[in-house]
Amino acid sequence: MKNVCAIIGDFYHNPETLAKALENLPDRNHYELVLHSVGEGFPRRALEQADLLVLARMGRSRPEASDELWCSEHDERLIFDFVERGGGLIALHAALASYPPNGPLRMLLRGRFLYHPPLHPAVQYVLLEPKREVTCGVEGFTVEDEQYFVEVEAKITSVFLRSSTPEHGDSPAGWAHQSGHGRACVLVPGHTEAALFHPMMQRLLQNAFAWCTRSGV
């Protein structure tokens, strides 16, 4: 049984939907899931006891009102050190947005959110590395979602998923890498309920849970 700390939900992303998506995973009985949502601050104690951190929360506390961040640089450093020591990190969708561009979390994720179109088109998610562990059993899929456009340090990570729409073009949508003794996996899909509960997205999350909790090279 692996201990999972999940930090979920923000102004734009419903924590209840995110919680259900994580509770719905096929291998759920392999994990002890502790959920932390908006207003609870940084779960330092839960992180200390965790094997895996799932971060699905943007950096700004109240994006409609200010640029104030919910997570301090010290807290970001705790996440960085947690992975370097052998922990796992899954950064889901909003975890790429609004954190400092030169902070510890940005260094750990090796990518960040740039922008998204205002509407939610039918996004095609295309596999680039179908034989790796995170994509095992996954096929390309199309679902209505918020298409994030991101920048990624492709030379120091492995991009395995791309988003594509005729209206807006292409962008990386999933990547993974070793960081110290731990592992980090970024999954860009997941703004809409349809995307979070799509069978292929559920399989990606299932695979990412397993891969990120097997530390070491």
C-alpha positions as CSV (number, residue, x, y, z in Angstrom):
1,M,0.0,0.0,0.0
2,K,1.5,3.4,-1.1
3,N,0.6,6.6,0.6
4,V,-0.6,9.3,-1.8
5,C,-1.0,13.0,-0.9
6,A,-3.2,14.8,-3.4
7,I,-3.4,18.6,-3.4
8,I,-6.5,19.4,-5.6
9,G,-8.8,22.1,-6.6
10,D,-8.7,25.9,-7.1
11,F,-10.8,28.8,-8.4
12,Y,-11.1,27.2,-11.9
13,H,-11.0,23.4,-11.0
14,N,-13.6,21.7,-8.9
15,P,-11.9,19.6,-6.1
16,E,-14.9,17.2,-6.0
17,T,-14.5,16.3,-9.6
18,L,-10.7,15.8,-9.2
19,A,-11.3,13.7,-6.1
20,K,-13.8,11.4,-7.9
21,A,-11.3,11.0,-10.8
22,L,-8.6,9.9,-8.4
23,E,-10.9,7.7,-6.4
24,N,-12.1,6.1,-9.7
25,L,-8.7,4.7,-10.7
26,P,-8.6,1.0,-11.4
27,D,-5.8,0.3,-8.9
28,R,-7.3,2.5,-6.2
29,N,-7.0,-0.3,-3.6
30,H,-3.2,-0.1,-3.9
31,Y,-3.1,3.4,-2.6
32,E,-4.0,5.2,0.7
33,L,-5.2,8.5,-0.7
34,V,-5.2,11.7,1.5
35,L,-6.9,14.7,-0.2
36,H,-6.2,18.4,0.5
37,S,-8.3,21.0,-1.2
38,V,-8.6,24.8,-1.3
39,G,-8.1,26.7,2.0
40,E,-6.1,24.0,3.9
41,G,-2.7,25.4,3.3
42,F,0.4,23.3,2.5
43,P,0.1,19.7,3.8
44,R,3.7,19.4,5.2
45,R,2.9,16.5,7.5
46,A,1.1,14.5,4.8
47,L,3.9,15.1,2.4
48,E,6.4,13.7,4.9
49,Q,4.4,10.5,5.1
50,A,3.7,10.2,1.4
51,D,5.3,8.0,-1.3
52,L,3.6,10.1,-4.1
53,L,2.3,13.7,-4.4
54,V,-0.4,14.4,-6.9
55,L,-0.5,18.2,-7.5
56,A,-3.6,19.4,-9.3
57,R,-3.8,23.0,-8.2
58,M,-2.7,26.3,-9.8
59,G,-0.3,28.6,-8.0
60,R,-2.6,31.6,-7.4
61,S,-4.9,31.5,-4.5
62,R,-7.5,33.9,-5.9
63,P,-6.7,34.4,-9.5
64,E,-9.8,36.6,-10.0
65,A,-8.6,39.1,-7.5
66,S,-4.8,39.0,-7.1
67,D,-1.5,37.3,-7.9
68,E,-1.1,36.0,-4.4
69,L,0.3,32.4,-4.3
70,W,-1.0,29.7,-1.9
71,C,2.4,28.0,-1.9
72,S,5.6,29.7,-0.7
73,E,9.1,29.2,-2.2
74,H,9.9,27.2,1.0
75,D,6.9,24.9,0.3
76,E,8.0,24.5,-3.3
77,R,11.5,23.5,-2.1
78,L,9.9,20.9,0.2
79,I,8.3,19.3,-2.9
80,F,11.5,19.5,-4.8
81,D,13.5,17.8,-2.0
82,F,10.7,15.2,-1.6
83,V,11.2,14.0,-5.1
84,E,15.0,14.3,-5.1
85,R,15.0,12.0,-2.0
86,G,13.0,9.3,-3.8
87,G,9.4,10.5,-3.8
88,G,7.1,10.6,-6.8
89,L,5.2,13.6,-8.3
90,I,2.3,13.7,-10.7
91,A,1.6,17.3,-11.9
92,L,-1.9,17.3,-13.3
93,H,-3.2,20.1,-15.6
94,A,-3.4,23.2,-13.4
95,A,-0.2,22.3,-11.6
96,L,1.6,23.9,-14.5
97,A,0.0,27.3,-14.1
98,S,0.9,30.4,-12.1
99,Y,3.9,29.2,-10.2
100,P,7.0,31.3,-10.3
101,P,8.9,30.7,-13.6
102,N,12.3,30.3,-11.9
103,G,11.1,28.6,-8.7
104,P,11.9,25.1,-7.4
105,L,8.6,23.6,-8.8
106,R,9.3,24.9,-12.3
107,M,12.8,23.4,-12.1
108,L,11.3,20.1,-11.1
109,L,8.6,19.9,-13.7
110,R,10.9,21.2,-16.5
111,G,7.9,22.9,-18.2
112,R,5.2,25.4,-17.6
113,F,1.8,26.7,-18.8
114,L,1.8,29.6,-21.3
115,Y,-1.8,30.1,-22.3
116,H,-5.0,28.4,-23.5
117,P,-7.7,29.3,-26.0
118,P,-10.9,30.6,-24.5
119,L,-13.1,27.7,-25.7
120,H,-12.9,24.0,-25.1
121,P,-12.4,22.3,-28.4
122,A,-12.3,18.6,-29.2
123,V,-8.6,18.0,-28.4
124,Q,-6.8,15.1,-30.0
125,Y,-4.2,13.6,-27.6
126,V,-1.5,11.8,-29.7
127,L,1.0,9.3,-28.2
128,L,4.6,9.9,-29.1
129,E,6.1,7.0,-27.1
130,P,3.5,4.2,-27.0
131,K,5.9,1.6,-25.5
132,R,7.0,3.3,-22.4
133,E,5.6,2.4,-18.9
134,V,3.4,5.5,-18.5
135,T,1.7,4.9,-21.9
136,C,1.3,1.1,-21.6
137,G,-2.2,0.1,-22.8
138,V,-3.0,3.7,-23.8
139,E,-4.3,4.7,-27.2
140,G,-4.6,8.2,-28.6
141,F,-7.9,9.8,-27.8
142,T,-10.1,12.8,-28.5
143,V,-12.1,14.6,-25.9
144,E,-13.5,18.1,-25.2
145,D,-10.9,19.8,-23.0
146,E,-9.0,23.0,-22.3
147,Q,-5.9,22.8,-24.6
148,Y,-2.9,24.0,-22.7
149,F,0.0,25.4,-24.6
150,V,3.2,24.9,-22.7
151,E,6.9,25.3,-22.9
152,V,9.0,22.2,-22.1
153,E,12.7,21.6,-21.7
154,A,12.5,18.6,-24.1
155,K,16.3,17.9,-23.8
156,I,16.0,17.0,-20.1
157,T,12.7,15.1,-20.1
158,S,10.9,12.6,-22.2
159,V,7.8,13.9,-24.0
160,F,5.3,11.1,-24.6
161,L,2.0,12.9,-25.4
162,R,1.0,15.8,-27.6
163,S,-2.3,17.8,-27.9
164,S,-3.6,18.8,-31.3
165,T,-6.5,20.8,-32.6
166,P,-7.2,22.1,-36.2
167,E,-8.1,25.5,-34.7
168,H,-5.0,26.1,-32.6
169,G,-2.2,23.7,-33.5
170,D,0.0,21.4,-31.3
171,S,1.6,21.4,-27.9
172,P,3.3,18.9,-25.6
173,A,0.8,17.3,-23.3
174,G,2.7,14.7,-21.2
175,W,6.3,14.2,-20.1
176,A,8.2,12.3,-17.5
177,H,11.7,12.1,-16.0
178,Q,13.9,11.0,-13.2
179,S,14.9,13.7,-10.7
180,G,17.5,12.7,-8.2
181,H,16.2,9.4,-6.7
182,G,12.6,10.2,-7.5
183,R,10.4,10.5,-10.5
184,A,8.1,13.3,-11.9
185,C,5.3,12.9,-14.5
186,V,3.3,15.8,-16.0
187,L,-0.1,15.2,-17.5
188,V,-1.6,18.2,-19.2
189,P,-5.1,16.9,-19.9
190,G,-7.8,17.2,-17.2
191,H,-9.7,20.5,-17.2
192,T,-13.1,18.9,-18.0
193,E,-14.9,16.1,-16.3
194,A,-15.0,14.3,-19.7
195,A,-11.2,14.4,-20.0
196,L,-10.6,13.3,-16.4
197,F,-12.9,10.3,-16.7
198,H,-12.0,9.3,-20.2
199,P,-10.8,5.7,-20.1
200,M,-7.4,6.5,-21.7
201,M,-6.8,9.4,-19.2
202,Q,-7.7,7.1,-16.3
203,R,-5.2,4.6,-17.7
204,L,-2.5,7.3,-18.0
205,L,-3.1,8.2,-14.4
206,Q,-3.0,4.6,-13.3
207,N,0.3,4.1,-15.1
208,A,1.7,7.3,-13.7
209,F,0.8,6.3,-10.2
210,A,2.7,3.0,-10.7
211,W,5.7,4.5,-12.4
212,C,6.2,7.4,-10.0
213,T,6.1,5.2,-6.9
214,R,8.9,3.0,-8.2
215,S,11.9,5.2,-7.4
216,G,15.4,4.8,-8.6
217,V,17.0,4.7,-12.1
